[in-house]
Amino acid sequence: MASFTAVTKRKRARRNKNAGHARKMKLGKHSTLSATELFAALGEPGKPAPKSAAPAKG
């Protein structure tokens, strides 16, 4: 039977690993734009593209 310290160490390591994995999964959930979002600035198909906005002065 493992010591209490060994059990605690394993539990902590597993909990930290799972927390990191959960964080990465959350970040990756919507990291890529959908086709609609990606091509939204081009306007509707079959119609001319909207005029671009003037560059910001800065």
Secondary structure by P-SEA (a helix, b strand, c coil): cccaaaaaaaaaaaaaaaaaaaaaaaaacccccccccccccccccccccccccccccc
